[in-house]
Amino acid sequence: EAVYKAADNKLDIVLVPMVGLMSLGEIKAICDMCLEVGIHILKTNAGLGLSQSEFEHIRYIKRIYGDKMQIEVSGGVRDVKQAQEFIKLGADRVHSSTWKGVIGV
């Protein structure tokens, strides 16, 4: 919160809580804390193969928070079909280290 205020609310702060390792209750608690301090962007995973993004997580976050929370999906997105499904469920951005597979190259 202090960093955000020091930047005069001009930063896009993204929290990366490793959603794939969390329960739905923990995800809700993290999202509530983010919104309370003015963070509106959640990236589901840092990558590095530590956890996978799941459709259920995106569906859950969007059902509760709608457009209040932007979602950047990362972790385990390997092809265009997966990316399209995440976007359909409400993801605002999709990150992938296997981008060629995601865009069909």
Secondary structure as UniProt FT lines:
FT   HELIX           2..6
FT   TURN            7..9
FT   STRAND          14..15
FT   HELIX           19..21
FT   HELIX           24..37
FT   STRAND          41..43
FT   TURN            48..49
FT   HELIX           55..65
FT   HELIX           66..68
FT   STRAND          70..73
FT   HELIX           80..89
FT   STRAND          93..94
FT   TURN            97..98
FT   HELIX           99..103
//
